[in-house]
Amino acid sequence: MSASTLFELARGVASGAIRVVDLTQTLAPEFPTIILPPEFGQCAPFRLEEISHYDERGPAWYWNNFTMGEHTGTHFDAPIHWMSGKDLADNAVDTIPVRNFIAPAAVIDCSKAAAGEPDFLMTVATVEAWEREHGRIERGSWLLLRTDWSKKPYADYAGLREDGAHTPGPSPDVVKWLVEERDVHGFGTETIGTDAGQAQHFNPPFPAHFYMHGRGRYGLQCLTNLDQLPPKGAVIIAAPLKIKHGSGSPLRVLALICEART
Amino acid sequence: MTEPLTPPKRKNPLKKTRGPLNPQGARSRTAHGLTMAATEGRFALQRCSDCGIVVYPPRDACPTCLSPRLPYQEADARGVLVAETTVRVSTDPYFRERMPWRVGTVRLDIGPVLVAHLHGDLKEGEPARLELKLDKGGAPVVFALPDKDTPHMQDDPQLREMTCDPTFRRVLITDGCTPVGQAMARAFSAVGSSIVFVGVAQAWKPFQGMDALRAIERVEIVPFDITDTESVIEQAEQNGGRIDIIINTAEHIRAGGIIERRGIGVAREEMDVRYFGLMRLAQAFGPAMRFRGADGVNSATAIVNLLSVYALMNWPVYGAYSAAEAACLSATQSLRAELRPGGVRMVNVFFGPLETEWFQAVPPPKVVPSALARAVIDALKRGLEDVFVGDVAEDVRARLAVNPKALERELAG
């Protein structure tokens, strides 16, 4: 590794030999947020208030104040978000070592299996079948679950029914296995949370949160454009805001893909 | 016979919209006793505590015994129209546009003679009943009606200047996801409003009564989130120029006082929905409504704000909620002054605990949403400004008038 490798990277990005894919949903007021029972505290949706717009409030400039929760829109989950990760070292967005914000990704395409099946669960068998085709997941990779959920209209995207949300996610077994057997960097989804819509009824409840954060791994959710990523080879840049003691943060998630081999 | 109202013709887009004007509105402090009665639809006059005569117009000393003790009291409103005249020419800009205008003198059975605006079905020599009304500018005036109801009497042109009748008007209900919002939609559809826009926030979130709401005649569901400035502005851009009445049903009801709330997250939501929500609504829709205050049969006429009666005095069992409602009430008082030049009325409808899930643990009496909706329609038809719905609201209002400190202590439990 030399300085010229890094320069090569920058030149590749500039020339388009390395393609940059935006995996981020636009922060907009109407974008669905997680919904808890109304007696619980709620994650604030994104809201924008103009400070001035070339008007009497500021004649030559336009700017806004915005408000939202740490878990609004495309966002990063830090280990401290879950009680299983509350006592780990460097578990909040301000203390996570910054090198952890850049990591490769394995992308498992479950879009066909999940189509028409909102309660689809990715299992160990799903991942093993993927590995037979694409090889073993390299340790330290993000595991990104592609379902094409990001393409759905909001009502289907949120999937809310009388008995709660119905959106795809991982089974408890596969999350534990990914952490223990594949040593993944974290887990990312297109849906509102890293867990399946019905995951409060799993054992343990919300296994993606429980196991990932319990072992110091990270979460990414509300991702989009996963269909543009190769099964292997993409590098993810996902750096959350440096919020003091923050449990997570909205962020811009970028993927770097090598278009042409040199 | 009153000519029944017909659906208004479409506006000629080449003609200038008639601007709002108000009749002369100055009143003495003493005369505001009439204002207080008119805003609530009561008929009250001064009665001398010493010699017992009923006094009109309002005075600071009794004209017979010179006593200064002249409290307002509920009074018998029956009398006879002794003389009438039709004004055909006026130098007053407001009345010039509304000629001919009938006025007359009514002798009340209890004594005084009053100059009153006349309903078209009331003729000289006939028995009359008087009401105190608020005119376009919110000033109290005496209005004489026939003693018995006549067909379509609410459609009388002079009476309509004092009321906010929802018939043929276009209504926006700000939140249709709640039982109260849905009861309003049913009531305004039934009363003949020509379009009932019903706001639904976060359309991706299903809610109870959704299908029934969609099925109501003349209901049009529109995206509307009172906590989202952009959403409110978008709706105003879309339909703001043709909304004549707004019913603000947006609510945020949670039990609990101040100390036991951990943090201010929920309080922020309460303020966002109730205080900032009303502000967003007024900023987005207020200018067009104020401009359209004299725009024919379906002129812009009222913003109705539903308010907890605990806006008037905090109920610590719902302490933080009461505080947010109080902020909202204060905003309506400013809005009233701001809307008045446009002839648009700010109506506050106060209620006690509702028969809804957020007052589950509160014992009856509670107000059912349909009763609240009936009260809103009634308030608009009569042109009221302050309405108290149900036993609890009326009780709080009565106790507040007598001894606010006693009410504060009693609500503290």
Interface residues (C-beta under 8 A of the other chain):
Chain A: P29 E30 P32 I35 E39 G41 Q42 P45 R47 L48 E49 E50 P153 Y154 A155 Y157 A158 L160 R161
Chain B: Q202 A203 W204 K205 P206 P223 D225 T227 D228 T229 E230 S231 R254 G265 V266 E269
